[in-house]
Amino acid sequence: MASKILEALGINKLKSFTAVSGLDKTGMHSVSMITTEGTPTGLFDLIPDKPISLSDFKSIPANAVNATVTRFDLAYLYDKAMKGIEQVDPNVRAQIEQTIAGLEPQLGFSVKGDVLEGLGDSWSFYTSATEPGVSFVPGIVITASVRKHEGVSKALNVVVMAARGALAGAGPQAPFSIQDFAARNEKGYRIVFNNLPIPVQPTWVLTKDQLIIGLSPQLVSSHLAGTAKGSMADNEHLKAAFKWNSKPLMVSYSDPKPGLQTVYTLVNTFGPVMIGQLAQQGINFNLPPLPPLGDIEQHLLPTVTTMGRTSNGWKTESHGVIPSGIEIGPAAVAIGAALLLPAVQQAREAARRAQSKNNLKQIAIAMHNYHDVTKAFPPAANVDAKGKKLLSWRVHILPYVDQAPLYKQFHLDEPWDSEHNKQFIKQIPPVYVQPTHADLAKDGKTVYLVPTGEGTAFEGDTGLGMAS
């Protein structure tokens, strides 16, 4: 079961993690790569290999503080998850699908057809500078492309109506209400919290081709209006990112200046208060003045990160001036990989040992079946009239390891490397392939051998019987 789970997750194919981080001409430069054996599967194949383009940033205002565009397909993710579950236990997949099918008539919409397939595969996330939010809550906006407007609209309306019905039963004690919202000829909803100090009003609108979610009505209205001059598609740093990675699946942009401005505000506001409190306790602490903000900001460039597939894994690359999560990430991931890879290797070796034991069991059974028919075990190799060795025991027991068609193609009176027989060298049966040394199979070699020589069970040229 453990080997099936590892295979379904694709972890059994995890080969290596490599990370390099340091300084270049402009600042920090980080590259990390995950390598798998062959094409990525499982956890490493949850995003379709469909690159995004710079034009995907056109809907994001040019003055966004942070912005990310990524390829993400819920229907693709669902299919991959179901296939992985089926690999482990087909019955579990059937139960999940039956449960969903049983709920859909009550829900009034199709989970996969209306929602998962209804939403598109282009998602964006950005923090607005035009509508910055309140009380240190960033002005976050999330968008998703839409493939089937009717299906998504139906599902959203069903959920809203059901939630409103449940909230109506709670009366004035309801923690929040869902109110209608309209902007720019588009209709949606907003959540208003009742008697709770929550400074946000999550709002969403479904347009013909996009689902827009914001932490406030103003954020959604601003996105619909597109009042900001230009878009992130005009950003020179993002243009550069599409040069070092022309086919990314995710591109992220982060401007450190607003964060630095927040730090300055906090230090200048609360620094004197903290110093005063320390002084009352007899602690004399001198907080040196910060350098002018402008002197630092002029050296700060955005951090831009790209992530995409390779033929056998994933590559992430980041450029920026100050260390961010991406620069720090390789160290953290490297530690995680150092902990994970040995466990993966142990599980992989355990699976290989189990497979090898099963191979030996099948070979032993084949030997006994051969003995039942011929009244002797096969010789290490049969010989011709001159005593020259021809074909090994592995050929002679082929009919007993479900390889009778292959056995019939051999010329038993010719050596293994004759013009006729050597064409079958690479057709080595799986039962002769030791998983740890599977690379030998391409040359028709194996580590499964029998003891030969005087006094062994396979001495002589004719094979010994059980009594011998």
C-alpha angles and dihedrals in degrees: 000000000000092000091050091052092049090049093048091050091047090234092123087067094051105122109167148340119217126185132176124180130173147109129308131174095293105030139284120010121186132180126179130177135191114203126197134185102264125329113357115259138176113011089006093057103052095111121062115244093246110127122222123228137218089258089068087074093060093096092055116086116247093239096056112139095211127013135176130180118187141170109243126158118187092194090052090048091050093051092048091048092050092049090050092050090048090054090057099038124350090198092062092055090050091050093050093049091047091051092051091046090051093051098046096076088054093045093050095224140066113258094208102027099043104027112022095036092032094063115070131232100250115089131173137189126189143161113231121227092189093058102025099178127234140278095013091308106132121233096251122184124183124190134185128188117241127224100174110030095179094053095047091045091052093050094048093049092050091051093047094048091048092049092048090051092052092046092049089060090057092056117191090349092067109123093222144357132222112229132187117259131192133182134158092001090304124117129214144130140266132202116230116194115221119225092338125121094235111136097204137079107198107218133185137185129187113212126182093274107013143050110214122195124181137170090238139024090245092059092053092045091050092050092050092048095048089207096159115101111249127344140254087265086077093055112120094211091055091047088055090051091058088054096056090042113024095178108040124162092201133024122184129190126193128179110204095197098085090048091052090048089054091051091051091049092051094046094047092045102043101023095082090045091053092046090051092051091049091050090054087058092050095258113132108204122172114204107202115226116262118245116256110288092228091058090060100037093059089065097046117102125181122265112238123190130188129190127189146147129272125197089270108019145337135305127202122189130182136185125188146124102247127041111266134176090285093057092044091040098075091060092049093044091045090056090047091048091048088056096040103043096060089051091048090047092050092050090047092050091047090053090048092050090050090050091048092050089051090050091052090048091053091048091050091050090049090052091053093046089051088051092050090057102037099027089234139069116253117268119247083255135346118241138212126237091281094052095254113150114246119171129003129235089263090071095045095055094046093107088057095054094053093266101113094131090055092046092054091057094061122095098227093197093059130074121258093257098049117128090259101040100043091068087073096052094098093047091080110161116245091243089068094050113098104208095222090054099034090135089073090065094074087068093042092253130135140180092225103106136160125229112257135187137065114332096016128116091252102045119134132028102271105052128249128259124232092262092054 
